Amino acid sequence: MAIKLQGTNSAAAPGLTNDGADGIVVGTDSVDISIAGTSKVKVNSSGNVGIGTTSPNNKLDVNGGIVCSPNTDGKDTFELSTH
C-alpha cells in the first residue's frame, strides 16, 4: 500500500490520492516523484537516488545529461567516475 500526496491544477494544496497520476508516492521500500504519470525521481531502500531511472544502482544514478556549474564558494572541483 502506498500513500500519495498530490497537488491539483485547481488548488495549490496537496491532497491524498491513489489514482497513479502526479505526486509523491511513499511505498514500503521506495519514494517516487511522478510528473505527468511518469516517474522522475526515485529513492530506493538502499538510499540510492535515481533521476530518469526507476532502479538506481548508485547513490546518484542519472539517466540523461547533467550540467555542472561552479558553486558559489568559488570552488570549481568536480569528481566524476565512469563504469
N, C-alpha and C positions, 0 to 999 in steps of 0.2 A: 504494500500500500504506500502511496506517496501523497504528500500534501503539497499543493501547488499554490504559490502566490502569483497573482496575475493582475496587471493593470488593464484597463479597458480604454478604448478610444474616446469614450464619452465621459470618463472620470479619471482623475489623476490618482485616486486612492486605489491601492491593490485590493483584490478580492480573492477568495478561495474558489478554485475550480478544479475539475478533473477532466476537462474536455480535450486535452492534448495540444492546445494551441500555445500561444506565447506565455512565458513566465519562468519562474524558478521552481524546479521540482526537486524536493528533498526526498530521496529514496532510502532504502535500507543500507546501500553501500556506495552511494554517489550523490552528488549535487549537479544538476543540469540546468543551464540557462538556455532557453529556446526563444528564437525570434522567427516569426512567420512560419511556425510549425517545424523549424529546423534547429537542431542542437548547435549552439555556437560555442559554448564553454562547458567543459565537463571536469569535475573534480572527483577522482575515484577514491576508494577506501585506502589506498596506499599514499594518498596525499598528492598524487600526480595530477597536473592540470593540463588539459588538452584544449587547444584553440583550433577549431576546424577539424577536430577528430573526436570521436566518441570513445576511443580506447587509448588514452595516453599511456606511454610506456616509460616516460621520464618525468622528472619533477616539473619540467615545462616542455610540452610536446606541441609544436606548431605545424600545422599542415597548411602551407601557403607562405607568402612573402612576409618579411618583417622589416621594419625601419628602426634603426638605432640612431639616436641623436645625442649630442653631448649633453650631459646633465648640467644642472645649474651651479654645481660647486666647482666647475672648471676642469673636472677630470674627464678625459676622453678615452678611458680604458674600457675595452670590451673583450670578453673572453668567450670564444666560441669553439666548439669541437664538432666534428662530424664522425659518423659511424659508418 
